[in-house]
Amino acid sequence: EIKGGCNFCGMSALMTTTMTVMKTIIDITKEQGLRDKVTMMVGGAPITQVYCDKIGADVYGETANETTDKAKAIAGDA
């Protein structure tokens, strides 16, 4: 169960074997009616913008700093 109350969900994968869980989490948020309330951010060594788009995430960051900057811009804290 995923509980509401957050604005962002950041996910990172180090290996291709774990990156598939990102889509699973996005799908769970859809099933629970939370998807439109949370900005889904992905990154990590095997992740690309193409993969981000494919799984339906909102934000791709090549680095942790880049992803944080994008989250701040979305939140209006940039």
Backbone as CSV, one residue per row, in Angstrom:
resi,resn,N_x,N_y,N_z,CA_x,CA_y,CA_z,C_x,C_y,C_z
1,GLU,0.847,-1.183,0.000,0.000,0.000,0.000,0.888,1.241,0.000
2,ILE,0.537,2.174,-0.840,1.229,3.456,-0.877,0.308,4.481,-0.244
3,LYS,0.821,5.231,0.698,0.006,6.229,1.383,0.268,7.600,0.787
4,GLY,-0.762,8.424,0.754,-0.653,9.765,0.189,0.064,10.710,1.134
5,GLY,0.166,11.936,0.713,0.767,12.948,1.557,2.083,13.488,1.033
6,CYS,2.592,12.939,-0.034,3.837,13.467,-0.584,3.560,14.067,-1.958
7,ASN,4.425,14.964,-2.368,4.294,15.605,-3.675,5.209,14.985,-4.719
8,PHE,6.287,14.372,-4.261,7.287,13.803,-5.156,7.625,12.383,-4.730
9,CYS,7.935,11.557,-5.708,8.464,10.216,-5.453,9.711,10.086,-6.311
10,GLY,10.861,9.992,-5.677,12.116,9.861,-6.394,12.598,8.423,-6.368
11,MET,12.937,7.906,-7.531,13.409,6.521,-7.631,14.720,6.483,-8.400
12,SER,15.632,5.656,-7.913,16.923,5.497,-8.566,17.237,4.013,-8.681
13,ALA,17.864,3.636,-9.772,18.279,2.246,-9.972,19.754,2.224,-10.343
14,LEU,20.443,1.264,-9.802,21.856,1.104,-10.113,22.074,0.073,-11.213
15,MET,21.145,-0.904,-11.297,21.289,-1.982,-12.277,20.006,-2.139,-13.090
16,THR,20.139,-2.694,-14.275,18.961,-2.908,-15.124,17.987,-3.899,-14.497
17,THR,18.472,-4.780,-13.647,17.591,-5.773,-13.027,16.629,-5.154,-12.020
18,THR,16.938,-3.969,-11.520,16.059,-3.324,-10.539,15.231,-2.189,-11.125
19,MET,15.560,-1.735,-12.303,14.863,-0.569,-12.859,13.414,-0.859,-13.225
20,THR,13.069,-2.118,-13.438,11.693,-2.455,-13.804,10.708,-2.175,-12.668
21,VAL,11.206,-2.132,-11.443,10.339,-1.855,-10.296,9.771,-0.431,-10.373
22,MET,10.458,0.463,-11.052,9.965,1.836,-11.188,8.583,1.857,-11.842
23,LYS,8.421,1.112,-12.909,7.117,1.053,-13.576,6.077,0.422,-12.662
24,THR,6.470,-0.581,-11.908,5.550,-1.220,-10.966,5.023,-0.201,-9.961
25,ILE,5.899,0.624,-9.435,5.489,1.639,-8.461,4.562,2.660,-9.112
26,ILE,4.881,3.084,-10.323,4.007,4.020,-11.035,2.637,3.390,-11.260
27,ASP,2.608,2.130,-11.642,1.333,1.431,-11.850,0.525,1.337,-10.554
28,ILE,1.191,1.085,-9.435,0.493,1.013,-8.146,-0.122,2.363,-7.799
29,THR,0.605,3.449,-8.063,0.031,4.769,-7.762,-1.197,5.038,-8.623
30,LYS,-1.190,4.533,-9.851,-2.374,4.667,-10.712,-3.544,3.891,-10.129
31,GLU,-3.295,2.649,-9.735,-4.340,1.790,-9.178,-4.954,2.392,-7.920
32,GLN,-4.140,3.074,-7.128,-4.612,3.631,-5.867,-5.124,5.066,-6.007
33,GLY,-5.172,5.572,-7.236,-5.688,6.912,-7.465,-4.772,8.029,-6.999
34,LEU,-3.491,7.739,-6.867,-2.528,8.734,-6.387,-1.652,9.307,-7.491
35,ARG,-1.673,8.711,-8.663,-0.714,9.066,-9.711,-0.743,10.540,-10.081
36,ASP,-1.923,11.123,-10.190,-2.016,12.525,-10.596,-1.633,13.493,-9.481
37,LYS,-1.413,12.983,-8.286,-1.090,13.824,-7.136,0.400,13.844,-6.819
38,VAL,1.165,12.960,-7.470,2.584,12.805,-7.145,3.430,12.932,-8.407
39,THR,4.471,13.742,-8.340,5.432,13.853,-9.435,6.436,12.719,-9.295
40,MET,6.492,11.865,-10.308,7.381,10.707,-10.280,8.701,11.064,-10.963
41,MET,9.802,10.913,-10.222,11.124,11.264,-10.729,11.998,10.012,-10.761
42,VAL,12.724,9.826,-11.852,13.588,8.655,-11.980,14.995,9.052,-12.415
43,GLY,15.938,8.212,-12.043,17.321,8.428,-12.437,18.149,7.219,-12.049
44,GLY,19.424,7.310,-12.278,20.335,6.215,-11.966,21.104,5.789,-13.204
45,ALA,22.104,4.968,-12.984,23.031,4.587,-14.050,22.362,4.047,-15.316
46,PRO,21.398,3.116,-15.232,20.832,2.562,-16.467,19.643,3.346,-17.026
47,ILE,19.231,4.405,-16.353,18.003,5.118,-16.722,18.303,6.199,-17.758
48,THR,17.396,6.361,-18.708,17.506,7.394,-19.742,16.184,8.142,-19.840
49,GLN,16.189,9.236,-20.568,14.943,9.967,-20.810,13.941,9.084,-21.554
50,VAL,14.440,8.273,-22.464,13.566,7.365,-23.218,12.850,6.407,-22.265
51,TYR,13.588,5.842,-21.305,12.973,4.930,-20.342,11.981,5.674,-19.450
52,CYS,12.341,6.865,-19.030,11.444,7.703,-18.229,10.113,7.886,-18.948
53,ASP,10.174,8.245,-20.209,8.958,8.443,-21.008,8.182,7.136,-21.166
54,LYS,8.900,6.051,-21.384,8.271,4.745,-21.614,7.454,4.280,-20.408
55,ILE,7.955,4.514,-19.198,7.251,4.035,-18.006,6.259,5.052,-17.453
56,GLY,6.236,6.240,-18.038,5.269,7.246,-17.614,5.694,8.086,-16.428
57,ALA,7.001,8.173,-16.179,7.491,9.050,-15.118,7.445,10.496,-15.609
58,ASP,7.481,11.426,-14.673,7.371,12.842,-15.022,8.719,13.520,-15.233
59,VAL,9.718,13.102,-14.470,11.006,13.797,-14.470,12.134,12.778,-14.565
60,TYR,13.083,13.052,-15.462,14.317,12.274,-15.536,15.462,13.194,-15.166
61,GLY,16.352,12.696,-14.337,17.550,13.440,-14.008,18.770,12.575,-14.223
62,GLU,19.735,13.117,-14.943,20.962,12.359,-15.188,21.794,12.253,-13.914
63,THR,21.686,13.259,-13.057,22.393,13.250,-11.775,21.404,13.587,-10.661
64,ALA,21.801,13.304,-9.435,20.951,13.635,-8.286,20.747,15.148,-8.192
65,ASN,21.789,15.917,-8.451,21.668,17.377,-8.395,20.698,17.897,-9.445
66,GLU,20.783,17.353,-10.640,19.875,17.780,-11.710,18.424,17.471,-11.338
67,THR,18.197,16.292,-10.796,16.846,15.897,-10.411,16.321,16.791,-9.299
68,THR,17.169,17.104,-8.330,16.778,18.000,-7.243,16.436,19.380,-7.775
69,ASP,17.231,19.887,-8.693,16.954,21.196,-9.292,15.613,21.194,-10.018
70,LYS,15.313,20.115,-10.721,14.036,20.018,-11.429,12.873,19.964,-10.440
71,ALA,13.044,19.234,-9.344,11.993,19.158,-8.323,11.755,20.529,-7.698
72,LYS,12.827,21.249,-7.414,12.697,22.597,-6.851,11.966,23.519,-7.814
73,ALA,12.272,23.408,-9.095,11.607,24.248,-10.097,10.112,23.933,-10.154
74,ILE,9.763,22.659,-10.090,8.354,22.264,-10.114,7.639,22.766,-8.865
75,ALA,8.317,22.675,-7.717,7.721,23.087,-6.447,7.711,24.601,-6.273
76,GLY,8.416,25.300,-7.153,8.479,26.754,-7.048,9.525,27.243,-6.071
77,ASP,10.485,26.384,-5.737,11.540,26.741,-4.792,12.883,26.987,-5.467
78,ALA,12.887,27.114,-6.784,14.154,27.253,-7.512,14.769,28.618,-7.300
